[in-house]
Amino acid sequence: MTDLKEIKQLVADLHAELPRNDLVVWTAGNVSARVPGEDLLIIKPSGISYDEISADNMVVTDLDGNLVEGEHKPSSDTAAHAYVYKHMPHVQGVVHTHSTYATAWAARGEAIPCVLTMIADEFGGEIPVGPFALIGDDSIGRGIVETLRAHRSPAVLMRNHGVFTIGRSARDAVKAAVMCEDVARTVHIARQIGEPIPIAQADIDSLYARYQNVYGQEPAA
């Protein structure tokens, strides 16, 4: 089995990015990571202050949300994370936030349109809205999966709730959450001035392909 201690440390460290980027308040929000090769995930405990988060208090659950290892009750969003991992095998990280601007779009039940190259780059089109679902079981997870299966976006605005993002790693999912809030704010401001100009679909496809496949450094040999 992959070293659980290392993954717990990674997940604990990534949680610090949420308040650092103003994506959460108090104890809201969470980051999880799949344990490679195992039907397990690591997530923060329910109701734990961000100042108290450490590798030692991370919890391990199975993909039904059942506690496997840890002394604390898992996050109340664990069932949603678990459902995503169970039904989207390529996903290695999930993040949930209530970041202000993106959640405002979710409260209105409106997708964030693709009117910025950054949206085309990271999200491959609009950032979609998922259905309303109550917290506590896998209903939110179902909504996430059903919505994102039809989109290239790694982010979904769950109606009246907040943002969920997925990634090929937990770090990628955190990045998507940070970028989602940034573009939500920018598009909101743009709409106060006038109607934002949509990007043509062919240009969205070109921007997305470049950013996903060419942008950045080549992997080390």
TIFI-194567 format. One record per atom (N, C-alpha, C): residue number from 1; atom name; y, x, z. Coordinates in steps of 0.2 Angstrom, whole numbers. Example, Ala and Ser with C-alpha at 12.3 -4.5 7.8 and 13.67 -1.06 7.14 Angstrom:
% residues 2
NODE,1,N,-28,66,39;
NODE,1,CA,-22,62,39;
NODE,1,C,-16,66,39;
NODE,2,N,-11,64,35;
NODE,2,CA,-5,68,36;
NODE,2,C,0,64,39;
% end
This chain:
% residues 221
NODE,1,N,-6,4,0;
NODE,1,CA,0,0,0;
NODE,1,C,6,4,0;
NODE,2,N,11,2,-4;
NODE,2,CA,18,6,-4;
NODE,2,C,20,6,3;
NODE,3,N,24,11,5;
NODE,3,CA,26,13,12;
NODE,3,C,31,7,14;
NODE,4,N,29,3,18;
NODE,4,CA,33,-3,20;
NODE,4,C,39,-1,24;
NODE,5,N,39,5,27;
NODE,5,CA,45,8,31;
NODE,5,C,50,9,26;
NODE,6,N,49,12,20;
NODE,6,CA,54,14,16;
NODE,6,C,57,8,13;
NODE,7,N,53,3,11;
NODE,7,CA,56,-4,8;
NODE,7,C,60,-7,14;
NODE,8,N,58,-7,20;
NODE,8,CA,62,-10,25;
NODE,8,C,69,-7,26;
NODE,9,N,69,0,25;
NODE,9,CA,75,3,26;
NODE,9,C,80,2,20;
NODE,10,N,77,1,14;
NODE,10,CA,81,0,8;
NODE,10,C,84,-7,9;
NODE,11,N,80,-12,11;
NODE,11,CA,82,-19,12;
NODE,11,C,88,-19,17;
NODE,12,N,87,-16,22;
NODE,12,CA,92,-15,28;
NODE,12,C,98,-12,25;
NODE,13,N,98,-7,21;
NODE,13,CA,104,-4,19;
NODE,13,C,107,-8,14;
NODE,14,N,103,-12,10;
NODE,14,CA,107,-16,5;
NODE,14,C,110,-22,8;
NODE,15,N,108,-24,14;
NODE,15,CA,112,-30,17;
NODE,15,C,119,-28,18;
NODE,16,N,120,-21,20;
NODE,16,CA,127,-19,21;
NODE,16,C,131,-20,15;
NODE,17,N,129,-20,9;
NODE,17,CA,133,-22,3;
NODE,17,C,136,-29,3;
NODE,18,N,133,-33,6;
NODE,18,CA,135,-40,6;
NODE,18,C,142,-41,10;
NODE,19,N,142,-39,16;
NODE,19,CA,149,-40,19;
NODE,19,C,154,-35,16;
NODE,20,N,152,-29,14;
NODE,20,CA,156,-24,11;
NODE,20,C,160,-26,5;
NODE,21,N,156,-31,1;
NODE,21,CA,159,-34,-5;
NODE,21,C,162,-41,-4;
NODE,22,N,162,-43,3;
NODE,22,CA,165,-49,4;
NODE,22,C,161,-55,1;
NODE,23,N,154,-54,2;
NODE,23,CA,150,-60,-1;
NODE,23,C,147,-64,4;
NODE,24,N,148,-63,11;
NODE,24,CA,145,-67,16;
NODE,24,C,150,-67,22;
NODE,25,N,149,-71,26;
NODE,25,CA,152,-72,33;
NODE,25,C,147,-73,38;
NODE,26,N,148,-70,44;
NODE,26,CA,144,-71,50;
NODE,26,C,137,-69,49;
NODE,27,N,132,-73,49;
NODE,27,CA,125,-71,48;
NODE,27,C,122,-74,41;
NODE,28,N,127,-77,37;
NODE,28,CA,124,-80,31;
NODE,28,C,122,-75,26;
NODE,29,N,118,-77,21;
NODE,29,CA,116,-73,16;
NODE,29,C,110,-69,18;
NODE,30,N,107,-66,12;
NODE,30,CA,101,-62,13;
NODE,30,C,99,-58,7;
NODE,31,N,95,-53,8;
NODE,31,CA,92,-49,3;
NODE,31,C,85,-48,4;
NODE,32,N,81,-49,-1;
NODE,32,CA,74,-47,0;
NODE,32,C,71,-43,-6;
NODE,33,N,65,-40,-4;
NODE,33,CA,62,-36,-9;
NODE,33,C,55,-37,-9;
NODE,34,N,52,-37,-15;
NODE,34,CA,44,-38,-16;
NODE,34,C,41,-31,-14;
NODE,35,N,35,-32,-11;
NODE,35,CA,32,-26,-9;
NODE,35,C,27,-25,-16;
NODE,36,N,28,-19,-19;
NODE,36,CA,25,-18,-25;
NODE,36,C,17,-18,-24;
NODE,37,N,14,-22,-29;
NODE,37,CA,6,-22,-28;
NODE,37,C,3,-26,-23;
NODE,38,N,8,-30,-19;
NODE,38,CA,5,-34,-14;
NODE,38,C,9,-41,-14;
NODE,39,N,6,-46,-12;
NODE,39,CA,9,-53,-12;
NODE,39,C,13,-53,-5;
NODE,40,N,18,-49,-5;
NODE,40,CA,22,-49,1;
NODE,40,C,29,-48,-1;
NODE,41,N,34,-50,4;
NODE,41,CA,41,-48,3;
NODE,41,C,43,-46,10;
NODE,42,N,49,-43,9;
NODE,42,CA,53,-40,15;
NODE,42,C,60,-44,15;
NODE,43,N,62,-47,21;
NODE,43,CA,68,-50,21;
NODE,43,C,71,-49,28;
NODE,44,N,77,-51,29;
NODE,44,CA,80,-50,36;
NODE,44,C,78,-56,40;
NODE,45,N,78,-56,47;
NODE,45,CA,77,-61,51;
NODE,45,C,82,-67,51;
NODE,46,N,81,-73,53;
NODE,46,CA,85,-78,54;
NODE,46,C,91,-77,59;
NODE,47,N,97,-78,57;
NODE,47,CA,102,-78,62;
NODE,47,C,104,-71,65;
NODE,48,N,102,-66,62;
NODE,48,CA,104,-59,64;
NODE,48,C,110,-57,62;
NODE,49,N,115,-54,66;
NODE,49,CA,121,-52,64;
NODE,49,C,120,-46,59;
NODE,50,N,125,-45,54;
NODE,50,CA,124,-39,50;
NODE,50,C,125,-33,54;
NODE,51,N,128,-33,59;
NODE,51,CA,129,-26,63;
NODE,51,C,122,-25,67;
NODE,52,N,118,-29,67;
NODE,52,CA,112,-28,71;
NODE,52,C,106,-27,66;
NODE,53,N,107,-27,59;
NODE,53,CA,102,-27,55;
NODE,53,C,99,-19,54;
NODE,54,N,93,-18,55;
NODE,54,CA,90,-12,54;
NODE,54,C,83,-12,51;
NODE,55,N,80,-7,49;
NODE,55,CA,74,-7,46;
NODE,55,C,69,-9,51;
NODE,56,N,70,-8,57;
NODE,56,CA,65,-10,63;
NODE,56,C,65,-18,64;
NODE,57,N,70,-21,62;
NODE,57,CA,70,-29,63;
NODE,57,C,69,-33,57;
NODE,58,N,67,-29,51;
NODE,58,CA,65,-33,45;
NODE,58,C,59,-36,46;
NODE,59,N,57,-41,43;
NODE,59,CA,51,-45,43;
NODE,59,C,47,-45,37;
NODE,60,N,41,-45,37;
NODE,60,CA,37,-46,31;
NODE,60,C,33,-53,31;
NODE,61,N,33,-56,25;
NODE,61,CA,30,-62,24;
NODE,61,C,26,-62,18;
NODE,62,N,21,-67,18;
NODE,62,CA,17,-68,11;
NODE,62,C,21,-72,7;
NODE,63,N,19,-73,1;
NODE,63,CA,22,-77,-4;
NODE,63,C,22,-85,-3;
NODE,64,N,20,-87,3;
NODE,64,CA,20,-94,5;
NODE,64,C,25,-94,11;
NODE,65,N,28,-88,12;
NODE,65,CA,34,-88,18;
NODE,65,C,31,-87,25;
NODE,66,N,24,-86,25;
NODE,66,CA,21,-85,32;
NODE,66,C,22,-78,34;
NODE,67,N,24,-78,41;
NODE,67,CA,26,-71,44;
NODE,67,C,19,-67,44;
NODE,68,N,20,-61,42;
NODE,68,CA,14,-56,42;
NODE,68,C,15,-50,47;
NODE,69,N,22,-48,47;
NODE,69,CA,23,-43,51;
NODE,69,C,31,-43,54;
NODE,70,N,32,-42,60;
NODE,70,CA,38,-43,63;
NODE,70,C,39,-47,69;
NODE,71,N,44,-46,73;
NODE,71,CA,45,-49,79;
NODE,71,C,49,-55,79;
NODE,72,N,53,-56,73;
NODE,72,CA,58,-61,73;
NODE,72,C,56,-66,68;
NODE,73,N,59,-72,68;
NODE,73,CA,58,-78,64;
NODE,73,C,61,-76,57;
NODE,74,N,58,-77,51;
NODE,74,CA,61,-75,45;
NODE,74,C,67,-79,43;
NODE,75,N,71,-77,39;
NODE,75,CA,77,-80,36;
NODE,75,C,75,-87,34;
NODE,76,N,80,-92,35;
NODE,76,CA,78,-99,33;
NODE,76,C,77,-100,26;
NODE,77,N,80,-95,22;
NODE,77,CA,79,-95,15;
NODE,77,C,73,-92,12;
NODE,78,N,68,-90,17;
NODE,78,CA,62,-86,15;
NODE,78,C,58,-90,10;
NODE,79,N,57,-96,11;
NODE,79,CA,53,-100,6;
NODE,79,C,56,-100,-1;
NODE,80,N,62,-100,-2;
NODE,80,CA,65,-100,-8;
NODE,80,C,64,-93,-12;
NODE,81,N,65,-88,-8;
NODE,81,CA,63,-81,-10;
NODE,81,C,56,-81,-12;
NODE,82,N,51,-83,-8;
NODE,82,CA,44,-82,-9;
NODE,82,C,42,-86,-15;
NODE,83,N,45,-92,-17;
NODE,83,CA,43,-96,-22;
NODE,83,C,45,-92,-29;
NODE,84,N,51,-89,-29;
NODE,84,CA,54,-85,-34;
NODE,84,C,49,-79,-36;
NODE,85,N,47,-76,-31;
NODE,85,CA,42,-70,-32;
NODE,85,C,35,-73,-35;
NODE,86,N,33,-78,-32;
NODE,86,CA,27,-81,-34;
NODE,86,C,27,-83,-41;
NODE,87,N,32,-86,-44;
NODE,87,CA,32,-89,-50;
NODE,87,C,36,-85,-55;
NODE,88,N,39,-79,-53;
NODE,88,CA,43,-75,-58;
NODE,88,C,40,-67,-56;
NODE,89,N,34,-66,-59;
NODE,89,CA,31,-59,-57;
NODE,89,C,36,-53,-59;
NODE,90,N,40,-53,-63;
NODE,90,CA,44,-48,-65;
NODE,90,C,50,-46,-60;
NODE,91,N,51,-51,-56;
NODE,91,CA,57,-51,-51;
NODE,91,C,54,-46,-45;
NODE,92,N,59,-42,-43;
NODE,92,CA,57,-37,-38;
NODE,92,C,62,-38,-32;
NODE,93,N,68,-41,-33;
NODE,93,CA,73,-42,-28;
NODE,93,C,76,-49,-29;
NODE,94,N,78,-52,-23;
NODE,94,CA,82,-58,-23;
NODE,94,C,87,-58,-18;
NODE,95,N,93,-60,-20;
NODE,95,CA,99,-60,-15;
NODE,95,C,102,-67,-15;
NODE,96,N,104,-69,-9;
NODE,96,CA,107,-76,-8;
NODE,96,C,114,-74,-5;
NODE,97,N,119,-77,-7;
NODE,97,CA,126,-77,-4;
NODE,97,C,129,-84,-5;
NODE,98,N,135,-84,-1;
NODE,98,CA,139,-90,-1;
NODE,98,C,146,-87,-3;
NODE,99,N,147,-82,-7;
NODE,99,CA,153,-79,-9;
NODE,99,C,158,-84,-12;
NODE,100,N,164,-84,-10;
NODE,100,CA,169,-89,-10;
NODE,100,C,170,-92,-17;
NODE,101,N,172,-88,-22;
NODE,101,CA,173,-90,-28;
NODE,101,C,167,-93,-32;
NODE,102,N,162,-90,-32;
NODE,102,CA,156,-92,-35;
NODE,102,C,153,-98,-32;
NODE,103,N,154,-99,-25;
NODE,103,CA,151,-105,-22;
NODE,103,C,156,-111,-23;
NODE,104,N,163,-109,-25;
NODE,104,CA,167,-115,-27;
NODE,104,C,165,-118,-33;
NODE,105,N,163,-113,-38;
NODE,105,CA,160,-116,-44;
NODE,105,C,154,-120,-43;
NODE,106,N,150,-118,-38;
NODE,106,CA,144,-122,-37;
NODE,106,C,145,-128,-33;
NODE,107,N,151,-129,-29;
NODE,107,CA,153,-135,-26;
NODE,107,C,155,-140,-31;
NODE,108,N,157,-138,-37;
NODE,108,CA,160,-142,-42;
NODE,108,C,154,-143,-47;
NODE,109,N,149,-140,-46;
NODE,109,CA,143,-141,-51;
NODE,109,C,145,-139,-58;
NODE,110,N,148,-133,-59;
NODE,110,CA,150,-131,-65;
NODE,110,C,148,-124,-67;
NODE,111,N,145,-123,-72;
NODE,111,CA,143,-116,-74;
NODE,111,C,149,-112,-76;
NODE,112,N,149,-105,-75;
NODE,112,CA,154,-101,-76;
NODE,112,C,153,-99,-84;
NODE,113,N,158,-101,-88;
NODE,113,CA,157,-99,-95;
NODE,113,C,158,-92,-97;
NODE,114,N,155,-90,-102;
NODE,114,CA,155,-83,-105;
NODE,114,C,161,-82,-108;
NODE,115,N,167,-80,-105;
NODE,115,CA,173,-79,-107;
NODE,115,C,175,-72,-106;
NODE,116,N,171,-68,-103;
NODE,116,CA,173,-61,-102;
NODE,116,C,167,-56,-104;
NODE,117,N,169,-50,-107;
NODE,117,CA,163,-46,-109;
NODE,117,C,159,-44,-103;
NODE,118,N,161,-44,-97;
NODE,118,CA,157,-42,-91;
NODE,118,C,152,-48,-90;
NODE,119,N,154,-54,-92;
NODE,119,CA,149,-59,-91;
NODE,119,C,143,-58,-96;
NODE,120,N,145,-57,-102;
NODE,120,CA,141,-56,-108;
NODE,120,C,136,-50,-106;
NODE,121,N,139,-45,-104;
NODE,121,CA,135,-39,-102;
NODE,121,C,129,-40,-97;
NODE,122,N,131,-43,-91;
NODE,122,CA,127,-43,-86;
NODE,122,C,123,-50,-86;
NODE,123,N,126,-55,-88;
NODE,123,CA,123,-62,-88;
NODE,123,C,120,-64,-94;
NODE,124,N,122,-61,-100;
NODE,124,CA,119,-64,-106;
NODE,124,C,121,-70,-108;
NODE,125,N,127,-73,-106;
NODE,125,CA,129,-80,-107;
NODE,125,C,132,-83,-101;
NODE,126,N,133,-89,-101;
NODE,126,CA,136,-93,-95;
NODE,126,C,131,-91,-89;
NODE,127,N,134,-92,-83;
NODE,127,CA,131,-92,-76;
NODE,127,C,129,-99,-75;
NODE,128,N,123,-101,-75;
NODE,128,CA,121,-108,-75;
NODE,128,C,121,-111,-68;
NODE,129,N,121,-118,-67;
NODE,129,CA,121,-121,-61;
NODE,129,C,114,-124,-60;
NODE,130,N,111,-123,-54;
NODE,130,CA,105,-126,-53;
NODE,130,C,106,-132,-49;
NODE,131,N,100,-136,-48;
NODE,131,CA,101,-143,-44;
NODE,131,C,102,-142,-37;
NODE,132,N,104,-148,-34;
NODE,132,CA,105,-148,-27;
NODE,132,C,98,-148,-24;
NODE,133,N,97,-145,-18;
NODE,133,CA,91,-145,-15;
NODE,133,C,92,-143,-7;
NODE,134,N,88,-146,-3;
NODE,134,CA,89,-145,4;
NODE,134,C,85,-139,6;
NODE,135,N,88,-136,11;
NODE,135,CA,85,-130,14;
NODE,135,C,79,-131,18;
NODE,136,N,74,-127,18;
NODE,136,CA,69,-127,23;
NODE,136,C,62,-127,20;
NODE,137,N,61,-129,13;
NODE,137,CA,55,-128,10;
NODE,137,C,56,-125,3;
NODE,138,N,52,-125,-1;
NODE,138,CA,53,-121,-8;
NODE,138,C,57,-125,-13;
NODE,139,N,60,-131,-11;
NODE,139,CA,64,-134,-16;
NODE,139,C,69,-130,-19;
NODE,140,N,73,-126,-15;
NODE,140,CA,78,-122,-18;
NODE,140,C,75,-117,-23;
NODE,141,N,69,-114,-21;
NODE,141,CA,65,-109,-25;
NODE,141,C,63,-112,-32;
NODE,142,N,61,-119,-32;
NODE,142,CA,59,-122,-38;
NODE,142,C,65,-123,-43;
NODE,143,N,71,-125,-40;
NODE,143,CA,77,-125,-44;
NODE,143,C,79,-119,-47;
NODE,144,N,79,-113,-43;
NODE,144,CA,81,-107,-46;
NODE,144,C,76,-105,-52;
NODE,145,N,70,-106,-51;
NODE,145,CA,65,-104,-56;
NODE,145,C,66,-108,-62;
NODE,146,N,66,-115,-61;
NODE,146,CA,67,-119,-67;
NODE,146,C,74,-118,-71;
NODE,147,N,79,-116,-67;
NODE,147,CA,85,-115,-71;
NODE,147,C,85,-108,-74;
NODE,148,N,83,-103,-71;
NODE,148,CA,83,-96,-73;
NODE,148,C,78,-95,-79;
NODE,149,N,73,-98,-79;
NODE,149,CA,68,-98,-85;
NODE,149,C,71,-99,-91;
NODE,150,N,76,-103,-91;
NODE,150,CA,80,-105,-98;
NODE,150,C,86,-101,-99;
NODE,151,N,87,-96,-95;
NODE,151,CA,93,-92,-96;
NODE,151,C,92,-85,-95;
NODE,152,N,96,-80,-98;
NODE,152,CA,95,-73,-97;
NODE,152,C,99,-71,-91;
NODE,153,N,103,-76,-88;
NODE,153,CA,107,-74,-82;
NODE,153,C,102,-72,-76;
NODE,154,N,104,-67,-72;
NODE,154,CA,100,-65,-66;
NODE,154,C,104,-69,-60;
NODE,155,N,108,-73,-61;
NODE,155,CA,112,-77,-56;
NODE,155,C,112,-85,-58;
NODE,156,N,111,-89,-52;
NODE,156,CA,111,-96,-53;
NODE,156,C,116,-98,-47;
NODE,157,N,120,-103,-49;
NODE,157,CA,124,-106,-44;
NODE,157,C,121,-113,-42;
NODE,158,N,118,-113,-36;
NODE,158,CA,114,-119,-34;
NODE,158,C,119,-124,-31;
NODE,159,N,119,-130,-34;
NODE,159,CA,124,-135,-33;
NODE,159,C,125,-136,-25;
NODE,160,N,132,-136,-23;
NODE,160,CA,134,-138,-16;
NODE,160,C,131,-133,-11;
NODE,161,N,129,-127,-14;
NODE,161,CA,125,-122,-9;
NODE,161,C,128,-115,-10;
NODE,162,N,126,-112,-15;
NODE,162,CA,129,-105,-16;
NODE,162,C,125,-101,-21;
NODE,163,N,125,-95,-21;
NODE,163,CA,123,-90,-26;
NODE,163,C,116,-87,-25;
NODE,164,N,111,-88,-29;
NODE,164,CA,105,-84,-29;
NODE,164,C,105,-79,-35;
NODE,165,N,103,-73,-34;
NODE,165,CA,102,-68,-39;
NODE,165,C,95,-65,-39;
NODE,166,N,93,-63,-45;
NODE,166,CA,86,-59,-45;
NODE,166,C,87,-53,-49;
NODE,167,N,83,-48,-48;
NODE,167,CA,83,-42,-52;
NODE,167,C,76,-38,-52;
NODE,168,N,76,-33,-57;
NODE,168,CA,71,-29,-57;
NODE,168,C,70,-25,-51;
NODE,169,N,75,-24,-47;
NODE,169,CA,74,-21,-41;
NODE,169,C,79,-25,-36;
NODE,170,N,78,-24,-29;
NODE,170,CA,83,-27,-25;
NODE,170,C,90,-25,-26;
NODE,171,N,91,-19,-28;
NODE,171,CA,98,-16,-29;
NODE,171,C,101,-20,-35;
NODE,172,N,97,-21,-40;
NODE,172,CA,99,-24,-46;
NODE,172,C,101,-31,-44;
NODE,173,N,98,-35,-40;
NODE,173,CA,99,-41,-38;
NODE,173,C,106,-41,-34;
NODE,174,N,107,-36,-30;
NODE,174,CA,113,-36,-26;
NODE,174,C,119,-35,-31;
NODE,175,N,118,-30,-36;
NODE,175,CA,123,-29,-41;
NODE,175,C,125,-36,-44;
NODE,176,N,120,-40,-46;
NODE,176,CA,121,-46,-50;
NODE,176,C,126,-50,-45;
NODE,177,N,124,-50,-39;
NODE,177,CA,128,-55,-34;
NODE,177,C,135,-52,-34;
NODE,178,N,136,-46,-33;
NODE,178,CA,143,-43,-33;
NODE,178,C,147,-45,-40;
NODE,179,N,144,-44,-45;
NODE,179,CA,147,-45,-52;
NODE,179,C,148,-53,-53;
NODE,180,N,144,-57,-50;
NODE,180,CA,144,-64,-51;
NODE,180,C,151,-66,-47;
NODE,181,N,152,-64,-41;
NODE,181,CA,158,-66,-37;
NODE,181,C,164,-63,-41;
NODE,182,N,164,-57,-44;
NODE,182,CA,170,-54,-47;
NODE,182,C,172,-58,-53;
NODE,183,N,167,-60,-57;
NODE,183,CA,169,-64,-63;
NODE,183,C,171,-71,-61;
NODE,184,N,168,-74,-56;
NODE,184,CA,169,-81,-54;
NODE,184,C,177,-81,-52;
NODE,185,N,179,-76,-49;
NODE,185,CA,186,-76,-47;
NODE,185,C,191,-75,-53;
NODE,186,N,189,-70,-57;
NODE,186,CA,193,-69,-63;
NODE,186,C,194,-75,-67;
NODE,187,N,188,-79,-69;
NODE,187,CA,188,-85,-73;
NODE,187,C,192,-90,-70;
NODE,188,N,191,-91,-63;
NODE,188,CA,195,-96,-59;
NODE,188,C,203,-94,-60;
NODE,189,N,205,-88,-59;
NODE,189,CA,212,-86,-60;
NODE,189,C,214,-88,-67;
NODE,190,N,210,-86,-72;
NODE,190,CA,212,-87,-79;
NODE,190,C,213,-95,-81;
NODE,191,N,209,-99,-78;
NODE,191,CA,210,-106,-79;
NODE,191,C,216,-109,-75;
NODE,192,N,219,-105,-71;
NODE,192,CA,225,-107,-68;
NODE,192,C,231,-106,-73;
NODE,193,N,230,-102,-78;
NODE,193,CA,235,-100,-82;
NODE,193,C,234,-104,-89;
NODE,194,N,228,-105,-91;
NODE,194,CA,227,-109,-97;
NODE,194,C,219,-109,-98;
NODE,195,N,217,-111,-104;
NODE,195,CA,210,-112,-105;
NODE,195,C,207,-105,-108;
NODE,196,N,202,-102,-104;
NODE,196,CA,199,-96,-107;
NODE,196,C,196,-96,-113;
NODE,197,N,196,-91,-117;
NODE,197,CA,194,-91,-124;
NODE,197,C,186,-89,-124;
NODE,198,N,182,-93,-126;
NODE,198,CA,175,-92,-126;
NODE,198,C,173,-86,-131;
NODE,199,N,168,-82,-129;
NODE,199,CA,165,-77,-134;
NODE,199,C,160,-80,-138;
NODE,200,N,160,-78,-145;
NODE,200,CA,155,-80,-149;
NODE,200,C,148,-78,-147;
NODE,201,N,143,-82,-149;
NODE,201,CA,136,-81,-147;
NODE,201,C,134,-74,-150;
NODE,202,N,135,-73,-156;
NODE,202,CA,133,-67,-159;
NODE,202,C,136,-61,-155;
NODE,203,N,142,-61,-153;
NODE,203,CA,145,-56,-149;
NODE,203,C,142,-55,-142;
NODE,204,N,141,-61,-139;
NODE,204,CA,137,-61,-133;
NODE,204,C,131,-57,-133;
NODE,205,N,127,-59,-139;
NODE,205,CA,120,-56,-140;
NODE,205,C,121,-48,-140;
NODE,206,N,126,-46,-144;
NODE,206,CA,127,-39,-145;
NODE,206,C,129,-35,-139;
NODE,207,N,134,-38,-135;
NODE,207,CA,136,-35,-129;
NODE,207,C,130,-35,-124;
NODE,208,N,126,-40,-124;
NODE,208,CA,121,-40,-119;
NODE,208,C,116,-35,-121;
NODE,209,N,114,-34,-127;
NODE,209,CA,109,-29,-129;
NODE,209,C,111,-22,-128;
NODE,210,N,118,-21,-129;
NODE,210,CA,120,-14,-128;
NODE,210,C,120,-12,-120;
NODE,211,N,123,-17,-116;
NODE,211,CA,123,-16,-109;
NODE,211,C,116,-15,-106;
NODE,212,N,112,-19,-108;
NODE,212,CA,105,-19,-105;
NODE,212,C,101,-13,-107;
NODE,213,N,102,-10,-114;
NODE,213,CA,98,-5,-117;
NODE,213,C,101,1,-118;
NODE,214,N,107,2,-118;
NODE,214,CA,111,8,-120;
NODE,214,C,115,11,-115;
NODE,215,N,119,6,-111;
NODE,215,CA,124,8,-106;
NODE,215,C,121,12,-101;
NODE,216,N,124,17,-98;
NODE,216,CA,122,21,-92;
NODE,216,C,119,28,-95;
NODE,217,N,116,31,-90;
NODE,217,CA,113,37,-91;
NODE,217,C,106,37,-93;
NODE,218,N,103,41,-97;
NODE,218,CA,96,41,-98;
NODE,218,C,92,43,-92;
NODE,219,N,86,41,-91;
NODE,219,CA,82,43,-85;
NODE,219,C,80,50,-86;
NODE,220,N,80,53,-80;
NODE,220,CA,78,60,-80;
NODE,220,C,72,62,-83;
NODE,221,N,71,67,-86;
NODE,221,CA,65,69,-89;
NODE,221,C,60,71,-84;
% end
